[in-house]
Amino acid sequence: MAGMRRRKPRLTAGELELLDVLWRRGGSTISEVQGAMARAIGYTTVQTRLNRLVAKGVARKTDARPAHYSAAIPPESVTRSDLDSLLDRVTRGRVVPLIAHLVRERALSPEELDEIRGLINEAEARAREDKEGR
């Protein structure tokens, strides 16, 4: 219907994991995505999830053989509820295990480390304000 806003599709934790690979790598085949995963996932599972992302309009698939998949949305467009849902499913809502995994298992650039430090500084300032305000 004209004028109605289209709702963003809900993404599962597994779909977000694949989307993250597409954001980092760009256009990739199923085998390339499978190889870039942080954990072992079967080829057909990766294929099924990638095709679901295409059906939801958040990824694209080329007609070439082998097909290449790429993200159709920027990382910023993933909704807060999707990230909260992922956090709840993966770490039962705890932030520290997620941060620990990212810091220990990923090669972070100096820019990313600076950005993380800035976020921690902001969180500390908010915590101080909350404490002083009570």
C-alpha positions as CSV (number, residue, x, y, z in Angstrom):
1,M,0.0,0.0,0.0
2,A,1.3,3.4,-0.9
3,G,2.5,5.5,2.0
4,M,3.0,2.6,4.4
5,R,6.5,2.1,5.7
6,R,8.0,-1.2,5.1
7,R,9.1,-2.9,8.4
8,K,12.7,-4.1,8.6
9,P,12.8,-7.9,8.7
10,R,13.7,-9.6,12.0
11,L,17.1,-11.2,11.7
12,T,18.1,-14.3,13.6
13,A,21.5,-14.6,15.4
14,G,22.7,-16.9,12.6
15,E,21.7,-14.5,9.9
16,L,23.4,-11.6,11.7
17,E,26.5,-13.7,12.0
18,L,26.5,-14.2,8.2
19,L,25.7,-10.6,7.5
20,D,28.7,-9.6,9.6
21,V,30.9,-11.8,7.3
22,L,29.4,-10.0,4.3
23,W,30.1,-6.6,5.8
24,R,33.7,-7.5,6.5
25,R,34.5,-9.4,3.3
26,G,32.2,-7.8,0.7
27,G,31.1,-10.1,-2.2
28,S,31.7,-13.7,-1.3
29,T,30.8,-17.2,-2.4
30,I,29.1,-19.6,-0.1
31,S,32.4,-21.4,0.5
32,E,34.2,-18.1,1.3
33,V,31.5,-17.1,3.8
34,Q,31.7,-20.6,5.4
35,G,35.4,-20.3,5.7
36,A,35.2,-16.9,7.3
37,M,32.8,-18.0,10.0
38,A,34.1,-17.9,13.6
39,R,32.6,-21.4,14.2
40,A,32.1,-24.4,12.0
41,I,28.8,-24.3,10.1
42,G,27.7,-26.7,7.4
43,Y,27.8,-25.6,3.7
44,T,24.1,-26.1,3.2
45,T,23.2,-24.2,6.4
46,V,25.3,-21.3,5.2
47,Q,23.6,-21.5,1.8
48,T,20.1,-21.6,3.3
49,R,20.8,-18.7,5.6
50,L,22.3,-16.6,2.8
51,N,19.3,-17.2,0.6
52,R,17.0,-16.2,3.5
53,L,19.0,-12.9,3.8
54,V,18.4,-12.4,0.1
55,A,14.7,-13.1,0.4
56,K,14.5,-10.6,3.3
57,G,16.2,-8.0,1.1
58,V,19.2,-7.5,3.3
59,A,21.7,-9.3,1.0
60,R,22.2,-9.6,-2.8
61,K,23.1,-12.6,-4.9
62,T,24.7,-12.4,-8.3
63,D,23.6,-14.6,-11.2
64,A,27.2,-15.7,-11.8
65,R,28.5,-19.2,-11.1
66,P,29.5,-19.5,-8.4
67,A,27.1,-16.9,-7.0
68,H,28.5,-14.1,-4.9
69,Y,26.6,-12.7,-2.0
70,S,27.0,-9.2,-0.6
71,A,25.2,-7.1,2.1
72,A,22.4,-4.9,0.7
73,I,22.2,-2.8,3.9
74,P,24.9,-1.1,5.9
75,P,25.8,-2.3,9.4
76,E,24.2,0.9,10.9
77,S,20.7,-0.2,9.7
78,V,20.6,-3.2,11.9
79,T,18.1,-2.3,14.5
80,R,18.8,-2.0,18.2
81,S,16.3,-4.8,18.9
82,D,18.2,-7.2,16.6
83,L,21.4,-6.5,18.5
84,D,19.7,-6.9,21.8
85,S,18.2,-10.1,20.6
86,L,21.6,-11.4,19.5
87,L,23.1,-10.4,22.8
88,D,20.3,-12.2,24.7
89,R,20.7,-15.4,22.6
90,V,24.5,-15.6,22.5
91,T,25.5,-14.3,26.0
92,R,22.1,-14.4,27.9
93,G,22.2,-10.6,27.9
94,R,25.7,-10.2,29.4
95,V,27.9,-7.7,27.7
96,V,31.3,-8.7,29.0
97,P,31.5,-12.2,27.3
98,L,30.7,-10.5,23.9
99,I,33.3,-7.8,24.4
100,A,35.9,-10.3,25.7
101,H,35.4,-12.5,22.6
102,L,35.7,-9.6,20.2
103,V,38.8,-8.2,21.9
104,R,40.5,-11.6,22.3
105,E,39.5,-13.3,19.0
106,R,39.6,-10.4,16.5
107,A,42.5,-8.4,15.2
108,L,41.4,-4.9,16.1
109,S,42.9,-1.9,14.4
110,P,44.3,1.1,16.4
111,E,41.2,3.1,15.2
112,E,38.8,0.4,16.5
113,L,40.7,0.3,19.8
114,D,40.4,4.1,20.1
115,E,36.7,3.9,19.3
116,I,36.2,1.2,22.0
117,R,38.1,3.3,24.5
118,G,35.9,6.3,23.7
119,L,32.8,4.2,24.2
120,I,34.1,3.0,27.6
121,N,34.8,6.6,28.6
122,E,31.3,7.6,27.7
123,A,29.8,4.6,29.7
124,E,32.0,5.6,32.7
125,A,30.8,9.2,32.5
126,R,27.1,8.1,32.3
127,A,27.6,5.8,35.3
128,R,29.2,8.6,37.3
129,E,26.3,10.9,36.4
130,D,23.7,8.3,37.4
131,K,25.5,7.7,40.7
132,E,25.8,11.4,41.5
133,G,22.2,12.0,40.5
134,R,20.8,9.4,42.9
